[in-house]
Structures are given as structure tokens and as C-alpha cells.
Amino acid sequence: MPAAIGKRTGGKEAGETGSRRLSKTARRRQLLDTALRIVRTEGADRLTLGHLAASAGVSKPVAYDHFGTRSGLLIELYRWIDTERVNAFRDAMATGNRSFEETAAMLASAYIDCAADMTDEFHSVGAALAGSEEKAAVFQELLDHSVQMFAAVLKPHAALPAEELERRCVGLVGAGEALSAAVVRGKLDRVEAAGVFAPLIMGGLDERKA
């Protein structure tokens, strides 16, 4: 590993090439934003630490300091894309008064659309990680994140204890993954899958609030 990696000057990144100096947190966000733009415009195969550094206006040691390896970069981007979209959906669902039926329908449709979309940047990055042990580990982490999102969205409609609600959401996310896989295989279209998933969500909370 280059000796320059990890050096700091006054709490800021060392080795920046003309871009304004940022805190490490802000720089990491900028690098991930740039990485996402590269994937969208050039494809995941073009995403390397060297290309990222050049595109972001920093030196290679800065990019290596944040991600270590290309695989590390892909993993962090994979995690970040999923976290951003899950949080955005949860925040959107927190606004307005929706019935349980409306909530279940929106949750079902959004989950199927995301999980079955094989053309977006999340799946492009995932394909670049195909076969890696890191992908398997982070994918389980993202499933756990989806469980937490389901529980947060459904909590206002559930009379279940928190632990029981979470257990049922584990099952619901599993059902969503299976239905999404059926869409990818051409066994169902997205409307059909969401139409199956919404009643499953509602049935999974049979002790919901009156």
C-alpha cells in the first residue's frame, strides 16, 4: 500500500489535486456521488479507483484511503445506493395519512419495482461483484435493512409487539424477494407480482390496529 495513503494535513485529506478540501465524511460522499455518476454514464466496468480519483479531482491515494480496493469501492457503493433509496422511500411513506391498504399496495409495488429492476445502477454494481464473498455478506445486510424499513412503514398499522412485527417482516421481505425473482425469470409481470405481494403484507399483520 502506498505510504501516502492515510496521511492528513490539519484534519483534511492529503493528496488532493485542485479540488477544494473537504472533511473526510464530505469527501467520501463526493467520491460515492462521482462513482455513481460513472456507473450511470460509463458502466460499472469503468469504475476503478484511478478513474474515480481523476473524475473527482483528487489523487489516487485519497481514493485508496477511503476504499482500499476496487472491490471495497463497489461494496460501499452497493450499500450506499440501497441505503439511499430505502431511506427515501421510508421518508416518503412517513408523510400523509394512508390507509393500511394503500400502504401495503405502495410498499409492495415499490419493493417489486426495485428488486426486479435489472437495469439500474444497483444491479450493475451487484453484477460487477458477482461471486464475491463480500457481496453475499453485504446482500444479507441489505435484506436486514429492508426488514427494518418494512417494520417502520407498517408499525402505524400493527398492533403487534416490535419483535413479532420484525419477525413477520423477515417473512414478508423473503416473499418479496421470491416474487421479484419470478418477475426476473418472466413468470410474473411486475403488476401481477405486486398484486400478490400486497395481500401477503396485509395478511401478515392480521393483528393490526383497528
C-alpha positions in Angstrom: 0.0 0.0 0.0 1.5 3.4 -0.9 3.0 5.3 2.0 1.0 8.4 1.2 -2.3 6.7 1.8 -3.9 7.8 5.0 -1.9 10.9 5.5 -3.7 14.0 6.8 -2.9 17.7 6.9 -4.8 19.7 9.5 -7.6 17.2 9.6 -8.2 17.4 5.8 -7.4 14.9 3.1 -3.8 14.9 1.7 -3.1 14.4 -1.9 -6.0 16.4 -3.4 -5.4 17.7 -6.9 -7.0 21.1 -7.2 -10.5 20.3 -5.7 -11.5 22.2 -2.6 -10.5 20.5 0.7 -13.4 18.7 2.4 -13.8 16.8 5.6 -13.3 13.0 5.3 -17.1 12.5 5.6 -17.9 15.1 2.9 -15.1 13.7 0.7 -16.4 10.2 1.0 -19.9 11.4 -0.1 -18.4 13.3 -3.0 -16.5 10.2 -4.1 -19.6 8.0 -3.9 -21.6 10.6 -5.8 -18.9 10.6 -8.5 -18.7 6.8 -8.5 -22.5 6.6 -9.1 -22.2 9.0 -11.9 -19.5 6.9 -13.6 -21.7 3.8 -13.3 -24.7 5.6 -14.8 -22.8 7.2 -17.7 -20.0 4.8 -18.4 -20.9 1.4 -16.8 -19.6 -0.4 -13.7 -16.7 -1.9 -15.6 -15.2 1.6 -15.9 -15.3 2.2 -12.2 -11.8 1.9 -10.9 -10.1 3.8 -8.1 -7.8 5.6 -10.6 -10.7 6.7 -12.8 -12.7 7.7 -9.7 -9.8 9.8 -8.4 -9.4 11.5 -11.8 -13.1 12.2 -12.1 -13.4 13.6 -8.6 -10.3 15.8 -8.9 -8.3 14.0 -6.2 -5.1 11.9 -6.2 -5.2 8.2 -6.2 -4.0 7.9 -2.5 -7.2 9.7 -1.4 -9.4 7.2 -3.2 -7.4 4.3 -1.9 -7.6 5.8 1.6 -11.4 5.7 1.5 -12.0 2.3 -0.1 -8.7 0.3 -0.2 -9.5 -1.7 -3.3 -11.9 -1.6 -6.2 -13.9 -4.3 -4.5 -14.1 -2.2 -1.4 -15.4 0.7 -3.5 -18.0 -1.4 -5.2 -19.2 -2.8 -1.9 -19.5 0.7 -0.4 -21.4 2.0 -3.5 -23.7 -1.1 -3.5 -24.5 -0.5 0.2 -24.9 3.3 -0.3 -27.3 3.1 -3.3 -29.6 0.7 -1.4 -29.5 2.7 1.8 -30.3 5.9 0.0 -33.3 4.5 -1.8 -34.7 2.6 1.2 -34.4 5.8 3.4 -36.0 7.9 0.7 -39.0 5.5 0.4 -39.3 5.3 4.2 -39.3 9.1 4.5 -41.9 9.4 1.7 -44.1 6.9 3.4 -43.9 8.8 6.7 -45.8 11.8 5.2 -49.6 11.9 4.8 -52.3 9.7 6.2 -52.7 6.5 4.2 -54.9 3.5 4.9 -53.4 0.1 5.6 -54.5 -1.0 2.1 -52.8 2.0 0.4 -49.6 1.5 2.5 -49.5 -2.2 1.6 -50.0 -1.5 -2.1 -47.3 1.2 -2.2 -44.9 -0.9 -0.3 -45.5 -4.0 -2.5 -45.2 -2.1 -5.7 -42.0 -0.2 -4.7 -40.3 -3.3 -3.4 -41.0 -5.3 -6.5 -40.0 -2.5 -8.8 -36.7 -2.0 -7.1 -35.8 -5.7 -6.6 -36.8 -6.8 -10.1 -35.2 -3.9 -12.0 -32.1 -5.5 -13.5 -31.1 -2.3 -15.4 -30.5 0.2 -12.7 -27.1 1.1 -11.1 -27.7 -1.1 -8.0 -27.8 -4.2 -10.1 -25.0 -3.0 -12.4 -22.7 -2.7 -9.3 -24.0 -6.0 -8.0 -23.1 -7.7 -11.3 -19.6 -6.3 -11.0 -19.4 -8.0 -7.6 -20.8 -11.4 -8.8 -19.3 -14.3 -7.0 -17.5 -12.4 -4.3 -17.9 -13.3 -0.7 -18.2 -9.6 0.2 -21.3 -9.3 -2.0 -23.0 -12.2 -0.2 -22.3 -10.7 3.2 -23.5 -7.2 2.3 -26.6 -8.5 0.5 -27.7 -10.1 3.8 -27.0 -6.8 5.5 -29.2 -5.0 2.9 -32.0 -7.6 3.4 -31.9 -6.8 7.1 -32.1 -3.1 6.2 -35.2 -3.9 4.2 -36.8 -5.7 7.1 -36.2 -2.6 9.3 -37.8 -0.4 6.6 -40.9 -2.7 6.4 -41.3 -2.6 10.1 -41.0 1.2 10.2 -43.6 1.6 7.4 -46.0 -1.0 8.8 -45.7 -0.1 12.5 -48.5 2.5 12.5 -50.9 -0.2 11.2 -49.7 -3.0 13.5 -50.9 -4.0 17.0 -48.0 -6.5 17.3 -45.1 -6.2 19.7 -42.0 -4.8 18.0 -40.1 -8.2 18.0 -43.1 -10.0 16.5 -43.6 -7.3 13.8 -39.9 -7.6 12.8 -40.1 -11.4 12.6 -43.1 -11.2 10.3 -41.3 -8.6 8.2 -38.5 -11.1 7.7 -41.0 -13.4 6.1 -42.5 -10.5 4.0 -39.1 -9.5 2.7 -38.4 -13.1 1.8 -41.7 -13.3 -0.1 -40.9 -10.0 -1.9 -37.5 -11.5 -3.0 -39.2 -14.6 -4.3 -41.8 -12.7 -6.2 -39.1 -10.4 -7.6 -37.1 -13.4 -8.8 -40.3 -14.7 -10.5 -40.5 -11.3 -12.4 -36.9 -11.5 -13.5 -37.5 -15.1 -14.8 -40.6 -13.9 -16.7 -43.0 -16.0 -14.6 -44.9 -12.9 -13.5 -45.0 -9.3 -14.6 -44.5 -6.5 -12.0 -48.2 -5.7 -11.7 -49.1 -9.3 -11.1 -46.3 -9.7 -8.5 -47.3 -6.5 -6.6 -50.9 -7.7 -6.7 -49.8 -10.9 -5.0 -47.5 -9.2 -2.6 -49.9 -6.6 -1.2 -52.4 -9.1 0.2 -49.5 -11.1 1.7 -48.4 -7.9 3.5 -51.9 -7.3 4.8 -52.3 -10.9 5.8 -49.0 -10.9 7.6 -50.4 -8.2 10.0 -53.7 -9.9 10.9 -53.4 -8.4 14.4 -53.2 -4.9 13.0 -54.6 -1.9 14.8 -58.3 -1.2 14.4 
